[in-house]
Amino acid sequence: QRVTSSDWLETISTIPKSRVLWRIRHPLISITAVALLASIAHCGLGLPGLPTLAAHTLLGSGLSLLLVFRTNSAYQRFQEGRKIWNDILDLCRDIALTMR
């Protein structure tokens, strides 16, 4: 069953049970902690930061991890479909050869 955009509330409620999130929890927590410390040092303590220090640059690593998992999942589905299609073609060729 495909997930539609209207299922967003149900999707958000399944995040705590996510196996992928459980597997990447340590890198995700460490990236978030570093981003939080950098933000506190820059804003709260008045320490100078990088000129490009913005929320989207701090969260870029976490977002890229999520994008990689999504891309990898799509590529695996594509490869599985390609394998099934090749099996179908092989079967059709075998049937055509036996009909001769």
VEXNUDO-391296 format. One record per atom (N, C-alpha, C): x, y, z; residue in three letters. Coordinates in pm, whole numbers, plus 32768, in hexadecimal, padded with zeros to 4 digits. Atoms other than C-alpha are relative to their C-alpha. Layout:
BEGIN
XYZALA
...
end
This chain:
BEGIN
80547F8B8000GLN
800080008000GLN
8059807C8000GLN
7FB27F84800AARG
808E81527F99ARG
7FD180658067ARG
801F7F967FA1VAL
809D826F808FVAL
7FE1807E7FB0VAL
80257F848044THR
7FE983A8801BTHR
801A8076805CTHR
7FE67F887FB1SER
8017850C808ESER
7F958017806ASER
806A7FEE7F9BSER
7ECE84FB814CSER
80177FA6807ASER
7FE280597F8FASP
7F6283EC822EASP
807180368057ASP
7F8E7FC87FBATRP
805E84DC82CBTRP
7FF87FEC8096TRP
800D80107F6FLEU
7FD284C0842CLEU
80227F718029LEU
7FE0808C7FE3GLU
7FE583458425GLU
80957FE57FEDGLU
7F7180128019THR
814383568393THR
8053803A8072THR
7FB77FC47F91ILE
81BB844084A5ILE
7FF37FAA807EILE
801380527F88SER
8129835A85B0SER
80537F807FFBSER
7FAE807A800ATHR
81FD8237852BTHR
8095801D800CTHR
7F727FDE7FF8ILE
834882F58548ILE
80457FBE8078ILE
7FB980417F90PRO
839A827286A8PRO
80197F6A7FEBPRO
7FF080908019LYS
8375810B8626LYS
80537FE37F83LYS
7FB7800F807DSER
844B814784F0SER
80837FB28015SER
7F84804D7FF6ARG
855E804484BDARG
8076804F7FC9ARG
7F947FB0803AVAL
8629813183E3VAL
802E80698064VAL
7FDD7F9B7F9DLEU
861C824384EALEU
804B7FC18075LEU
7FBC80477F93TRP
8685814685F2TRP
80907FDF7FD9TRP
7F7A8024802DARG
87B280DF8520ARG
805C80797FF1ARG
7FAC7F8A8014ILE
882B824284DBILE
7FF880618076ILE
80187FA67F8FARG
87D982CF8632ARG
8081803F8034ARG
7F857FC87FC9HIS
894482FC86A4HIS
8039806F7FA8HIS
7FD17F908051PRO
89BD83C58577PRO
7FA080777FFFPRO
80637F958002LEU
887984898574LEU
800480538080LEU
7FF87FB97F7FILE
889484DF86E8ILE
808080538006ILE
7F827FB67FF9SER
8A01854486C6SER
7FFE80797FA3SER
80087F8F805DILE
89C086208594ILE
7FA6806D803AILE
805B7FA07FC3THR
889C86C68647THR
804180458077THR
7FBC7FC57F8CALA
896E86FB8782ALA
806880677FD4ALA
7F9D7FA18032VAL
8A8687A086BEVAL
7FBC807E7FCAVAL
804A7F8D8035ALA
898B8880860BALA
7FC880558072ALA
80367FB77F8DLEU
88EC88DE8758LEU
806E804C8048LEU
7F907FBC7FBDLEU
8A3C892E87F9LEU
803380767FADLEU
7FD37F928056ALA
8AA38A0186CEALA
7F9D80748005ALA
80667F967FF9SER
895A8AC086DDSER
800580488086SER
7FF87FC27F7AILE
89798AFA8855ILE
807C80588009ILE
7F857FB27FFCALA
8AE28B6E882FALA
7FF4807F7FAEALA
800D7F8B8058HIS
8A878C598715HIS
7F9A80658035HIS
806B7FA47FD9CYS
89418CEC8795CYS
800380238095CYS
800A7FEA7F70GLY
89468CC0890EGLY
807B8040803CGLY
7F867FCD7FC5LEU
8AB18D06895ELEU
803F80717FB0LEU
7FCC7F948052GLY
8AF08DFD8849GLY
80837FE07FBBGLY
7F8480278044LEU
8C128D3987B8LEU
7FEF80127F6ALEU
800E7FF18092PRO
8C5E8D85864FPRO
7FF37F797FBCPRO
8014807C804AGLY
8BEE8C80855DGLY
802A80117F70GLY
7FE47FF7808ELEU
8C1C8C3583F4LEU
7F9C805F7FBFLEU
805F7FA5803FPRO
8B7F8D328309PRO
7F857FB87FC8PRO
8071804A8038THR
8AA18C20827ATHR
7FBA7FAB8069THR
803C804F7F95LEU
8A358B9A83CDLEU
7F6A801A8004LEU
80927FF38003ALA
88C18B658398ALA
7FC57F77801FALA
8041807E7FDAALA
87C58A5E83F9ALA
80097F987F92ALA
7FFF8063806CHIS
87BF89BB82A3HIS
808C7FC67FEBHIS
7F7A803A800ETHR
893B899182A0THR
801E7FA28073THR
7FEA80587F8FLEU
893988F783FBLEU
7FB37F7D7FF3LEU
80538077800DLEU
8823880583A9LEU
80157FB67F7CLEU
7FE7803D8083GLY
88AB87B08250GLY
802E7F6F8009GLY
7FCE808A7FF2SER
895E867782C9SER
7F8F7F9F8020SER
807180567FDDGLY
882785E68369GLY
7FA07FED7F8CGLY
8058800A8074LEU
875386348239LEU
803E7FAB7F92LEU
7FC080508068SER
8855859B8152SER
7FFC7F6C8023SER
800D808D7FD8LEU
884F8458821ELEU
7F777FCA7FDBLEU
8088802D8020LEU
86D7844281F6LEU
7FEE7FF37F69LEU
800980068091LEU
86F4848B8081LEU
80487F867FC9LEU
7FB58075802EVAL
87FA837C8054VAL
7FB27F81801AVAL
804F80777FE4PHE
871E827A80FFPHE
7F8B7FF47FA0PHE
80728003805DARG
85F882DA8023ARG
802E7FDA7F73ARG
7FCB801F8084THR
86CB82CF7EE5THR
802A7F6E7FF7THR
7FD4808B7FFEASN
876381807F46ASN
7F897FA27FF9ASN
807980528001SER
860980F17F85SER
7FC17FFF7F75SER
80397FF98087ALA
858D816A7E31ALA
80547FB17F9EALA
7FA8804A805BTYR
86BE80D77D81TYR
7FEF7F6A8014TYR
8017808E7FE6GLN
86867F877E2CGLN
7F7D7FD17FC1GLN
807F8024803FARG
851C7F857DB7ARG
800E7FF97F69ARG
7FE980008090PHE
858C7FDD7C56PHE
804A7F827FD6PHE
7FB280778022GLN
868D7EC47C54GLN
7FAB7F81800CGLN
805880757FF0GLU
858B7DCB7CD6GLU
7F9E7FF67F8BGLU
805B80008073GLY
84957E327BC5GLY
80487FDA7F80GLY
7FB180238076ARG
85A67E197AC0ARG
801D7F6B7FFAARG
7FE680907FFALYS
85FC7CB87B33LYS
7F827FB07FDCLYS
807E8045801FILE
848E7C4E7B25ILE
7FE1800D7F6CILE
801B7FEC808ETRP
846A7CE579C8TRP
805B7FA77FACTRP
7FA5805A8048ASN
859E7C267951ASN
7FD37F6F800AASN
803480897FF1ASP
850B7AE579DEASP
7F887FE97FA4ASP
8075800B8058ILE
83C77B277920ILE
802D7FF27F6FILE
7FCD80088089LEU
84887B6477DDLEU
803F7F787FE3LEU
7FC380848011ASP
85517A25780CASP
7F967F937FF1ASP
806C80628007LEU
8412795E7847LEU
7FB980087F78LEU
80417FEF8083CYS
837179F1770DCYS
80577FC97F90CYS
7FA680368065ARG
84A479997640ARG
80007F678001ARG
800480927FF4ASP
84A1783576C5ASP
7F7F7FC77FC4ASP
8081802E8037ILE
832F7810766EILE
8003800C7F67ILE
7FFC7FEE8091ALA
836D789D7511ALA
805A7F987FBDALA
7FA780658037LEU
848E77AC74D7LEU
7FC37F758002LEU
803F80837FFATHR
83C376807546THR
7F8A7FF37F9FTHR
80718003805DMET
82A276E2745EMET
802F7FE67F71MET
7FCD80128088ARG
838076CD732AARG
7FFA7F757FD5ARG
end
